[in-house]
Amino acid sequence: MFTDMVGSTASAQEDEAMALRVRRQQQKLVRPFFASHQGREVKSMGDGFLVEFDSALQGVQCAVEIQRMLHEHNLSARDASKIRLRIGIHLGDVVHEGDDVVGDSVNIASRIEALADPGGICITDPVFGQVRNKIPNSLEKLEPKTLKNVRFPIDIYRVVLPWDSRESHPGPTGIAVLPFTNISPDSKDEYFADGLTEELITVLSQLRDLRVISRTSVMQFKATTKAVSQIGTELGVSSVLEGSVRKAGNRLRITAQLIDARSDRHLWAKTFDRELDDVFAVQAEIARQVAGALEVELRAAEGAALSTRPVVRPDSYVAYLKGRTLMHQQNDPSYRAAKEQFDLAISLDPKNAAAYSGLSDLIRLHGRFSLGMSAKEAEENGLRFAERALELDPNLAEAHASTAATHWLNYDFVEGEKEFKRALALNPSYSQAHHWYAELLSWQTRTDEALAEWALADASDPLSPFNLSHHAQLLVWLGRYDEALAKIRKLGELQPESVEYHYRLATYYRVHGEIDSARAEFTRLQALEEEPAEKRVRRAEYYAIAGEKEKCRALLREEESSPDPDHGMGPWALAWIYAALGDLDDCFRWLDKAVAAHSVGFHYLRFDPIFEFVRKDPRFAAVLAKANLT
């Protein structure tokens, strides 16, 4: 990577003292980003840097974050204090000569940097091949250029940044499907409108050139009075699809309209009067017409996928939609009711692949606690139903992701990764799959790849508390505190009284060294938790963090002697708390049990400072080996 500060020579001629201050400020602001992305500063050259990275992805992520930080800095800076960098990145071999690097690759990178706009980033074709589909930014190919002292032609791309107003190809178009309004005679048919919204999101996500916002984010705008332009800004999309559903018996009337979020101009609208049996055809037709209105290329394979989706019995489809809607209500009674609906859907039509996939997700995520299954039963049934879904519909992205998650949690990382990649090839906007895949990668300490998946998860579901929470957690552990705190604050805006928000805030304070604030958050958590076992976990965490070790140990002894272990803290929570106390023997005793129960959060184990001394213990390698990690 080469960086160069724009206009520094002219500034020095006008006010040398001011130019020197700005140069020093630039160095102070930029240097920390190199280290946080495992970059090695080879040398500084007045107002620029030459930096070497272990991977192209690390270099591009570093460059994007530098330009984001400087963009925000410049918004409030006086003109003389604004800092604009050009950044160029190339991938190739170099020769190390002492502390310096030389070679053709260094020369190419320096030439590429000069082609970037002020505040912009240019990359070469080898870098493009490494990072495409791994960062949320689109990449625009530039007109062919002749580079000085570079013998062979080379393709060059610019990284399109969110604030870039230059006219260019916009890359993948962003669209949000707002919750369709239920205008059916029976208000109980609300589930059908919500379910159809989710189905349309799934169908549109099959179009590779269309970035589709996930359900979690769009459902926050149900019955909203916000203008389309404001919704587009909040979700980062250029267009919005909205509409209504009227269901009367077996008859459907679906009205849909596509709106340009920037101009509030209607791009397309249509009303479909059909039988319930034709609902899949309607969804495919809406997808085709939306693609046409947005001038998105509909590839042959995508068109075929829309046309060949397996059709199921209408009553089975209705039961499946009810199950999906109930699942999103996130409480034990709704999970049990969702299982009844998925079971009903399958009994009505044993070829309903989506119902098997929904049942797989429900059992794997909630079977143990909400449905009364053992951990082993939940894992086995989750995998069995996901595999059955794939037998019925090999192109069902959700089923591939469900299968992947089951393999991953069973410590089969090779099969898990293969299935995640298959799911995302079928549905690049599937935020949940990006999220799970990011966690698999973080278990393996492949942090740059994990952060790239988190960025894609955020792009597809920008208002997801689930994504914000877990992404922030990894950023805290990596010491990227400002980025982490920004996500935690956004989580707090969405769910100010949630356990998730206060737990992430407690973790931030703990890792950041603000122990008094961390204790206050753990106290708050004890009040927010509803389950008795979880309240005891938070109390033990409070004692451990506050340094009240004897109180904590007394609570743990009481916990371990409980005659009802199924309602206890669980082996993973006990291992974490013993690690916080520094009691390594007890920590490893419970870690072994947690690994056997498949309940270890390995990203905590690999990154959380609580486990620093555990990681240094010779027994740590054996724990990893039991889970096929190194």
SULBELGI-V568701 format. One record per residue. RES is the residue in one letter. OMEGA is omega in radians with two decimals (999 if undefined). D_LAST is the distance of its C-alpha to the last C-alpha in Angstrom with 2 decimals. Layout:
res:omega:d_last
RES:OMEGA:D_LAST
RES:OMEGA:D_LAST
This chain:
res:omega:d_last
M:2.97:30.76
F:3.01:34.38
T:3.09:36.10
D:-3.12:39.80
M:-3.06:41.99
V:2.99:44.91
G:-3.06:48.44
S:-3.13:47.64
T:3.12:50.33
A:3.14:53.04
S:-3.14:52.05
A:3.13:52.37
Q:-3.14:55.85
E:-3.09:56.94
D:-3.03:55.39
E:-3.12:53.41
A:3.11:52.52
M:-3.14:51.20
A:3.12:49.22
L:3.11:47.59
R:-3.14:46.65
V:3.12:45.12
R:3.12:43.14
R:3.10:41.73
Q:3.11:40.97
Q:3.14:39.12
Q:-3.14:36.97
K:-3.10:36.28
L:-2.96:35.30
V:-3.00:33.22
R:-3.11:31.21
P:-3.12:28.82
F:3.11:27.57
F:-3.09:26.38
A:-3.09:24.03
S:3.08:22.73
H:3.11:21.70
Q:3.07:20.25
G:3.10:23.57
R:3.11:25.29
E:-3.13:29.03
V:3.10:30.61
K:2.99:34.10
S:-3.07:36.51
M:-3.12:39.75
G:-3.10:42.25
D:3.14:41.46
G:-3.10:38.37
F:2.87:34.90
L:-3.03:32.90
V:3.13:29.15
E:-3.13:26.24
F:3.10:23.02
D:-3.13:19.76
S:3.10:20.60
A:-3.13:23.85
L:3.10:22.62
Q:-3.12:21.93
G:-3.11:25.42
V:3.09:27.21
Q:3.11:25.73
C:-3.12:26.74
A:-3.14:30.19
V:-3.11:30.81
E:3.06:30.04
I:-3.12:32.27
Q:3.07:35.08
R:3.13:34.74
M:-3.13:35.02
L:3.08:37.99
H:3.12:39.66
E:3.09:39.66
H:-3.06:40.85
N:-3.14:43.69
L:-3.09:44.97
S:-3.10:46.39
A:3.02:46.96
R:-3.07:50.38
D:-3.09:50.94
A:-3.10:50.95
S:3.14:47.58
K:-3.11:45.74
I:3.12:42.79
R:-3.14:42.17
L:2.83:39.55
R:3.14:39.19
I:3.07:35.66
G:-3.09:34.84
I:3.09:31.46
H:3.12:30.97
L:3.12:28.10
G:-3.13:28.68
D:3.06:28.39
V:3.09:29.76
V:3.13:30.96
H:3.06:30.13
E:-3.05:33.29
G:3.12:32.70
D:-3.08:31.65
D:3.00:32.97
V:-3.12:31.93
V:3.09:34.54
G:-3.12:35.04
D:-3.11:36.15
S:3.11:33.19
V:3.13:34.25
N:-3.14:37.81
I:-3.13:36.95
A:-3.14:34.97
S:3.12:38.01
R:-3.14:40.36
I:-3.12:38.30
E:-3.08:38.34
A:-3.14:42.16
L:-3.11:42.32
A:3.01:40.58
D:2.96:42.84
P:-3.05:43.14
G:-3.05:40.23
G:-3.09:38.58
I:3.00:35.69
C:3.12:36.01
I:3.11:33.33
T:-3.08:33.70
D:3.10:33.09
P:3.10:29.79
V:3.11:28.44
F:-3.13:30.04
G:-3.12:28.20
Q:-2.98:24.79
V:-3.13:25.63
R:-3.11:28.14
N:3.10:27.29
K:3.05:24.44
I:-3.10:26.83
P:-3.12:29.70
N:3.01:32.27
S:-3.08:34.42
L:-3.05:34.89
E:3.13:38.48
K:-3.13:39.45
L:3.04:42.12
E:-3.13:45.24
P:-3.12:44.85
K:3.00:45.23
T:-3.09:46.18
L:-3.12:44.04
K:3.09:45.74
N:3.06:44.72
V:-2.95:42.26
R:-3.01:43.55
F:3.09:41.87
P:-3.12:41.98
I:3.13:38.81
D:-3.09:38.31
I:-3.13:37.79
Y:2.98:36.73
R:3.07:37.23
V:-3.11:34.85
V:-3.10:37.06
L:-3.00:36.70
P:-3.06:37.85
W:-3.06:40.94
D:-3.10:42.01
S:-3.13:45.55
R:3.12:46.24
E:3.13:47.43
S:3.01:44.75
H:-2.99:43.21
P:-3.09:41.45
G:-3.13:38.37
P:-3.13:37.26
T:3.13:40.00
G:3.14:39.16
I:3.04:40.91
A:3.05:41.01
V:-3.14:42.52
L:-3.14:44.29
P:3.13:44.87
F:-3.11:47.85
T:3.10:50.84
N:3.09:52.09
I:3.12:55.85
S:3.09:56.24
P:-3.13:59.18
D:-3.13:56.81
S:3.13:54.58
K:3.10:52.19
D:3.09:51.20
E:-3.12:49.18
Y:-3.07:46.00
F:3.11:47.11
A:3.12:47.34
D:-3.14:43.91
G:3.12:42.44
L:3.08:44.18
T:-3.13:42.77
E:3.12:39.22
E:3.11:40.07
L:3.08:41.55
I:-3.13:38.45
T:-3.10:36.44
V:-3.13:39.03
L:-3.12:39.37
S:3.10:35.62
Q:3.13:35.84
L:-2.98:37.68
R:-3.09:35.14
D:-3.11:37.42
L:3.07:37.89
R:-3.03:35.58
V:-3.13:36.39
I:-3.06:35.87
S:-3.04:34.27
R:-3.05:36.19
T:-3.09:34.96
S:-3.06:36.49
V:-3.11:39.69
M:3.08:40.58
Q:3.12:41.12
F:3.10:44.17
K:-3.13:45.79
A:-3.12:49.52
T:3.03:49.03
T:-3.13:52.00
K:3.09:49.99
A:3.13:51.15
V:-3.13:49.20
S:3.13:48.83
Q:3.10:47.20
I:3.12:44.80
G:3.13:43.92
T:-3.09:43.22
E:-3.10:41.04
L:3.12:38.95
G:-3.13:39.01
V:-3.13:40.80
S:-3.12:43.96
S:-3.08:45.33
V:3.04:45.67
L:3.11:46.55
E:-3.13:48.55
G:-3.11:50.92
S:3.13:52.31
V:3.01:52.35
R:-3.13:55.35
K:3.09:54.88
A:-3.05:58.00
G:-3.13:57.61
N:-3.13:56.26
R:3.12:57.34
L:2.88:55.13
R:3.14:56.06
I:3.09:53.19
T:-3.13:54.05
A:3.06:51.56
Q:-3.12:52.02
L:-3.04:49.86
I:3.02:50.49
D:-3.04:49.64
A:-3.11:48.10
R:-3.08:49.41
S:-3.07:53.03
D:-3.11:53.35
R:3.10:54.83
H:-3.11:54.69
L:-3.08:53.11
W:3.06:53.58
A:3.12:54.81
K:3.06:55.65
T:-3.13:56.62
F:3.02:55.66
D:-3.01:57.87
R:2.97:56.22
E:3.13:55.66
L:3.13:52.43
D:-3.06:51.69
D:-3.01:51.45
V:3.14:48.85
F:3.11:46.12
A:3.11:48.60
V:3.14:49.43
Q:3.13:45.82
A:3.14:45.45
E:3.09:48.78
I:3.14:47.83
A:-3.14:44.62
R:-3.07:46.67
Q:3.04:49.34
V:3.12:46.96
A:3.12:45.26
G:-3.13:48.75
A:-3.13:49.90
L:-3.12:46.89
E:3.06:47.25
V:-3.14:43.73
E:3.09:43.44
L:-3.11:43.04
R:-3.08:41.29
A:-3.11:42.46
A:-3.14:39.24
E:3.09:39.29
G:3.11:42.95
A:-3.14:42.36
A:3.12:39.61
L:-3.05:42.07
S:-3.00:44.78
T:3.13:42.96
R:-3.11:41.22
P:3.13:42.00
V:3.14:44.96
V:3.11:45.10
R:-3.11:48.01
P:-3.11:49.11
D:3.06:49.04
S:3.12:45.48
Y:3.12:44.50
V:3.12:46.27
A:3.10:44.42
Y:3.12:41.07
L:3.10:42.05
K:3.13:43.06
G:-3.14:39.71
R:-3.12:37.77
T:3.12:40.17
L:-3.12:39.91
M:-3.08:36.11
H:3.13:36.27
Q:2.93:38.48
Q:2.95:35.43
N:-3.03:37.00
D:3.11:37.04
P:-3.13:40.51
S:3.09:39.69
Y:3.13:36.49
R:3.11:38.61
A:3.11:41.32
A:3.12:38.88
K:3.10:37.73
E:-3.11:41.43
Q:3.09:42.01
F:3.09:39.08
D:3.12:40.29
L:-3.13:43.78
A:-3.12:42.76
I:3.12:41.16
S:3.13:44.19
L:3.13:46.52
D:-3.09:44.63
P:3.12:41.90
K:3.14:40.97
N:-3.07:40.01
A:-3.11:36.43
A:3.13:36.11
A:3.07:37.01
Y:3.13:34.27
S:3.10:31.75
G:3.12:33.19
L:3.10:33.06
S:3.14:29.39
D:-3.10:28.51
L:-3.08:30.84
I:-3.09:29.54
R:-3.09:25.82
L:-2.98:26.37
H:-3.06:29.31
G:-3.01:29.79
R:-3.02:28.47
F:-3.05:30.59
S:-3.07:33.41
L:3.03:34.10
G:3.12:33.62
M:2.98:30.90
S:3.13:28.15
A:-3.13:24.53
K:3.12:24.33
E:-3.12:27.64
A:-3.14:26.62
E:-3.08:23.49
E:-3.14:25.46
N:3.10:28.51
G:3.13:26.73
L:-3.11:25.16
R:-3.12:28.49
F:3.10:30.57
A:3.13:28.34
E:3.08:28.52
R:3.10:32.26
A:-3.13:32.66
L:3.06:31.10
E:-3.08:33.45
L:-3.11:36.33
D:-3.11:35.30
P:-3.12:32.56
N:-3.12:33.17
L:-3.07:32.42
A:-3.11:29.66
E:-3.13:29.33
A:3.08:28.65
H:3.13:25.90
A:3.10:24.27
S:3.10:24.80
T:3.14:23.24
A:-3.11:20.22
A:3.13:19.79
T:3.08:20.13
H:-3.12:17.50
W:-3.11:15.02
L:3.02:15.95
N:3.07:15.67
Y:3.03:11.94
D:-3.00:13.22
F:-3.14:11.93
V:3.13:13.74
E:3.13:17.00
G:-3.13:16.68
E:3.12:16.48
K:-3.12:19.26
E:3.07:21.46
F:-3.14:21.06
K:3.10:22.17
R:3.12:25.01
A:-3.08:26.10
L:3.01:26.26
A:3.12:28.11
L:-3.10:30.66
N:-3.09:30.86
P:-3.13:29.66
S:-3.08:31.05
Y:-3.03:29.10
S:-3.12:27.84
Q:3.13:26.09
A:3.06:23.94
H:-3.12:23.09
H:-3.13:22.24
W:-3.13:19.91
Y:3.09:18.24
A:3.13:17.81
E:3.06:16.06
L:-3.12:13.63
L:-3.14:12.91
S:3.04:12.70
W:-3.11:10.09
Q:-3.10:7.88
T:3.03:9.74
R:-2.88:11.99
T:-3.11:14.84
D:3.08:17.70
E:3.12:17.39
A:3.14:17.17
L:3.08:20.26
A:3.10:22.02
E:3.09:21.66
W:3.14:22.90
A:3.11:25.83
L:3.07:26.72
A:3.13:26.55
D:-3.12:28.86
A:-3.13:31.17
S:-3.09:31.70
D:-2.97:32.05
P:-3.13:33.09
L:-3.14:34.51
S:3.07:31.72
P:3.14:31.03
F:3.14:27.80
N:-3.11:26.52
L:-3.08:27.98
S:-3.04:26.46
H:3.06:22.80
H:3.12:23.06
A:-3.12:24.71
Q:-3.13:22.02
L:3.13:19.35
L:3.08:22.07
V:-3.11:22.87
W:-3.13:19.40
L:3.12:19.46
G:3.14:22.88
R:-2.90:24.88
Y:-3.10:27.40
D:3.12:30.41
E:-3.13:28.74
A:-3.09:27.18
L:3.10:30.56
A:3.13:32.38
K:3.12:30.36
I:3.11:30.77
R:3.09:34.49
K:3.06:34.77
L:3.12:33.15
G:3.08:35.77
E:-3.12:38.53
L:-3.06:37.50
Q:-3.02:36.85
P:-3.12:38.32
E:-3.11:38.33
S:3.04:35.04
V:-3.09:32.39
E:-3.11:29.78
Y:-3.06:31.68
H:3.09:32.30
Y:3.12:28.77
R:3.10:27.36
L:3.10:30.22
A:3.13:29.46
T:3.10:25.82
Y:-3.13:27.17
Y:-3.11:29.68
R:-3.09:27.30
V:-3.12:24.74
H:3.10:27.72
G:3.12:29.32
E:-2.95:32.28
I:3.12:32.14
D:3.12:35.69
S:3.10:35.04
A:3.12:31.79
R:3.14:33.81
A:-3.13:36.47
E:3.10:34.05
F:3.03:32.62
T:3.12:36.29
R:-3.12:36.97
L:3.13:34.09
Q:3.13:35.60
A:-3.07:38.76
L:-3.10:37.14
E:-3.12:35.02
E:-3.11:37.06
E:3.14:35.13
P:-3.13:35.86
A:3.14:32.30
E:3.07:31.08
K:3.12:33.91
R:3.08:32.74
V:-3.10:29.18
R:3.13:30.69
R:3.11:33.04
A:3.09:30.32
E:3.12:28.33
Y:-3.13:31.63
Y:-3.10:32.29
A:-3.12:28.86
I:-3.10:29.16
A:-3.14:32.85
G:3.11:32.24
E:-2.94:34.26
K:-3.11:31.89
E:3.06:34.44
K:-3.14:35.42
C:-3.12:31.80
R:3.11:31.25
A:3.11:34.54
L:-3.14:33.49
L:3.09:30.22
R:3.10:32.22
E:-3.13:34.57
E:-3.07:31.79
E:-3.14:30.23
S:-3.12:33.71
S:3.12:34.54
P:-3.07:36.00
D:-3.04:34.62
P:-3.13:30.78
D:3.14:30.66
H:3.12:32.25
G:-3.09:30.20
M:-3.07:27.60
G:-3.05:24.69
P:-3.11:21.71
W:3.11:19.55
A:3.12:22.55
L:3.12:23.19
A:3.14:19.70
W:-3.07:20.12
I:3.09:23.62
Y:3.07:22.89
A:3.12:20.27
A:3.11:23.09
L:-3.07:25.40
G:-3.14:23.19
D:-2.96:23.43
L:-3.13:20.04
D:3.12:21.04
D:3.10:22.25
C:-3.12:19.30
F:3.10:16.87
R:-3.12:19.62
W:3.06:19.65
L:3.11:15.93
D:3.12:15.83
K:-3.14:18.77
A:3.09:17.42
V:3.13:14.30
A:-3.13:16.91
A:-3.13:19.18
H:-3.11:16.73
S:-3.12:18.00
V:2.95:15.12
G:-3.00:15.21
F:3.07:11.56
H:3.01:13.05
Y:-3.07:15.13
L:-3.09:12.46
R:-2.96:10.64
F:-3.01:14.09
D:3.11:17.02
P:3.09:18.72
I:-3.07:19.54
F:-3.09:16.10
E:-3.11:16.32
F:3.07:17.17
V:-3.11:14.72
R:-3.14:11.82
K:-3.10:13.76
D:3.13:14.20
P:-3.12:12.81
R:-3.07:12.43
F:-3.13:9.78
A:3.13:6.93
A:3.09:8.96
V:3.13:9.29
L:-3.09:5.81
A:3.13:6.14
K:3.13:9.52
A:3.13:8.73
N:3.06:6.83
L:3.14:3.79
T:999:0.00
